[in-house]
Amino acid sequence: MNVKKAASVYAIFMGLCMIGMWVMFYLSGSIPELETKPVEIAMHLIAEFTTAALLILGGYGLLKDQPWGMNIYCISMGMLLYTLMMSPGYFLQKGELSFGIMFGAFFITAVLLTYLLLKQKNKQVQCIEEELKK
């Protein structure tokens, strides 16, 4: 699997997982902040679902070689990296180490795939520039 395809699939997978996780939390009644901090959790959910939607859109655009795909992918990965840095704190505070480890693994994967994708894209641009100089 090439880097672009892996990055695309990862972005789509993470977007779908984010939506699935929040739906599962809601259906199981595991979001106590809906009662205790409704405005804060509403804003948090808007950010989470926006991130998820952009991950899916960016992954799709990248996978289908859309001219906007790389830009949306990069924006969504920045949003995901922020989420993956902030979210473990909530679970670690509750003593749920496994979630902290999971978010850490997702963070490393996101950084690695984004780095490799940008590195590959930079090499392609350099090759095009060299061909144009000839």
C-alpha positions as CSV (number, residue, x, y, z in Angstrom):
1,M,0.0,0.0,0.0
2,N,1.4,3.4,-0.9
3,V,1.7,6.3,1.5
4,K,-1.1,8.3,-0.1
5,K,-3.5,5.4,0.1
6,A,-2.5,4.6,3.6
7,A,-2.9,8.2,4.7
8,S,-6.3,8.4,3.0
9,V,-7.6,5.2,4.5
10,Y,-6.3,6.3,8.0
11,A,-8.1,9.7,7.7
12,I,-11.4,8.1,6.7
13,F,-11.0,5.4,9.4
14,M,-10.3,8.0,12.1
15,G,-13.3,10.1,11.0
16,L,-15.7,7.2,11.1
17,C,-14.3,6.0,14.4
18,M,-14.8,9.5,16.0
19,I,-18.4,9.5,14.9
20,G,-18.9,6.0,16.0
21,M,-17.3,6.6,19.4
22,W,-19.5,9.6,20.2
23,V,-22.7,7.8,19.0
24,M,-21.7,4.9,21.2
25,F,-21.0,7.2,24.2
26,Y,-24.4,8.9,23.7
27,L,-26.4,5.8,23.3
28,S,-24.8,4.2,26.4
29,G,-25.4,7.4,28.5
30,S,-21.7,7.9,29.0
31,I,-21.6,11.6,28.5
32,P,-22.4,13.1,31.9
33,E,-21.3,16.5,30.7
34,L,-24.6,16.7,28.8
35,E,-26.2,17.4,32.2
36,T,-23.3,19.1,34.0
37,K,-21.7,21.2,31.3
38,P,-24.1,21.3,28.3
39,V,-22.6,24.3,26.6
40,E,-19.0,23.1,27.0
41,I,-19.8,19.6,25.7
42,A,-21.9,21.0,22.8
43,M,-18.9,23.1,21.6
44,H,-16.6,20.1,22.1
45,L,-19.0,17.9,20.0
46,I,-19.2,20.5,17.3
47,A,-15.4,20.4,17.1
48,E,-15.2,16.6,17.2
49,F,-17.8,16.2,14.4
50,T,-16.3,18.9,12.3
51,T,-12.9,17.1,12.6
52,A,-14.5,13.8,11.7
53,A,-16.3,15.2,8.7
54,L,-13.1,16.9,7.4
55,L,-11.1,13.7,8.0
56,I,-13.5,11.8,5.9
57,L,-13.7,14.5,3.2
58,G,-9.9,15.0,3.1
59,G,-9.2,11.2,3.0
60,Y,-11.7,10.8,0.2
61,G,-10.3,13.8,-1.8
62,L,-6.7,12.5,-1.3
63,L,-7.7,9.0,-2.4
64,K,-9.5,10.3,-5.5
65,D,-6.7,12.7,-6.4
66,Q,-9.0,15.8,-6.1
67,P,-7.2,19.1,-6.3
68,W,-8.5,20.1,-2.9
69,G,-7.8,16.7,-1.3
70,M,-4.3,17.4,0.1
71,N,-5.4,20.8,1.6
72,I,-8.4,19.4,3.4
73,Y,-6.4,16.3,4.5
74,C,-3.7,18.6,6.0
75,I,-6.3,20.8,7.8
76,S,-8.1,17.7,9.1
77,M,-4.9,16.1,10.3
78,G,-4.0,19.2,12.2
79,M,-7.4,19.1,13.9
80,L,-7.0,15.4,14.6
81,L,-3.5,15.9,16.1
82,Y,-4.9,18.6,18.5
83,T,-7.8,16.2,19.5
84,L,-5.3,13.3,20.0
85,M,-3.3,15.5,22.3
86,M,-6.2,16.8,24.4
87,S,-8.4,13.7,24.6
88,P,-6.1,11.4,26.5
89,G,-6.1,13.8,29.5
90,Y,-9.8,13.3,30.1
91,F,-9.4,9.5,30.2
92,L,-6.1,9.5,32.1
93,Q,-7.7,11.7,34.7
94,K,-10.3,9.0,35.1
95,G,-7.6,6.4,35.5
96,E,-8.2,4.7,32.1
97,L,-4.6,4.1,30.9
98,S,-5.7,2.0,27.9
99,F,-7.4,5.0,26.3
100,G,-4.2,7.1,26.9
101,I,-2.1,4.4,25.1
102,M,-4.6,4.1,22.3
103,F,-4.6,7.9,21.7
104,G,-0.8,7.9,21.8
105,A,-0.6,5.2,19.1
106,F,-3.1,7.1,17.0
107,F,-1.1,10.3,17.4
108,I,2.2,8.7,16.4
109,T,0.5,7.1,13.3
110,A,-1.1,10.4,12.3
111,V,2.3,12.3,12.6
112,L,4.1,9.5,10.7
113,L,1.6,9.2,7.8
114,T,1.4,13.0,7.4
115,Y,5.2,13.4,7.4
116,L,5.6,10.6,4.9
117,L,2.9,12.0,2.6
118,L,4.3,15.5,2.7
119,K,7.8,14.2,2.1
120,Q,6.5,12.2,-0.9
121,K,4.6,15.2,-2.2
122,N,7.7,17.4,-1.9
123,K,9.8,14.9,-3.9
124,Q,7.2,14.9,-6.7
125,V,7.2,18.7,-6.8
126,Q,11.1,18.7,-7.0
127,C,10.9,16.2,-9.9
128,I,8.4,18.4,-11.8
129,E,10.6,21.5,-11.1
130,E,13.7,19.7,-12.5
131,E,11.8,18.6,-15.6
132,L,10.6,22.2,-16.2
133,K,14.2,23.5,-16.0
134,K,15.4,21.2,-18.7
